[in-house]
Amino acid sequence: PPTMPRHLLACALALHPKLTGGAFSTASCDSLASCSPAECVTNTESDCSFNTPTVDFATAMQTLSCKTCTQSTASVCSTLASKLKTDGHVKAAWCNDDYLVIVSDGLPAWDASSADYLGGVPLPPGGDAVCRVRTAAEQLLAFKVPLAPQKLAGGANTVPNPLPGVSGMPEAGASAVGIDGVPIFPNYNNRGMFAWISCEVDKCNAHSGKGEDYHYHGDPFGSQCLYSEADYGSSTEH
């Protein structure tokens, strides 16, 4: 919908569903260093140093243990799987009778650690006022996407450890995954504040935490991000 804030569209757009309604916005942060407000002051603390190990995906996949299940033949499985990027960051994808399972390294197609992305974040997540995270590294991530989501019988979804001041929002963890295998987090950061207003995101509305785990906190829209107006065939479908 054209009146919905772009940052609230991340989960809806990342899996490329059909859109209905009128024209869509083509505004992006392509020409900016960050999607954060222009009033943000750039932090000058040094980069955090990490020793993140390289992931051996072949070995990791071989050590997986499986339960007995039925391979899904539902069309929704192939439809979802066909949307995934094939640029090497989604390492594997398959369906069982309940889920589309996606394994990825969590990195986008672009160099997230470059000056054009995380290097342009005004106030990156940090290490206790000592350093700031401006790098991203391979992760070993697995996502289970329900093929047929079910509403809870009680109609309630109680979150045991909600974000401070944001009832119903989990304190940590992805709420979705992009077609590139990059995790999508809520618009809020882990302090219950909007991540972009807090000056924490790059031009693709993403940042890395202390585990060098690159993830979106908003809509990764733009010609230098996950998708752009070039991916739209019309104003009603993309």
Secondary structure, 3 states (H helix, E strand, C coil): CCCCCHHHHHHHHHCCCCCCCCCCCCCCCCCCCCCCCCCCCCCCCCECCCCCCCCCHHHHHHCCCCCCCCCCCCHHHHHHHCCCCCCCCEEEEEECCCEEEEEECCCCCCCCCCCCCHHHCCCCCECCCCCECCCCCCCCEEEEEECCCCCCCCCCCCCCCEECCEEEEECCCCCEECCCCCEECCCECCCCCECCCCCCCCCCCEEECCCCCEEECCCCECCCCCECHHHCCCCCCC
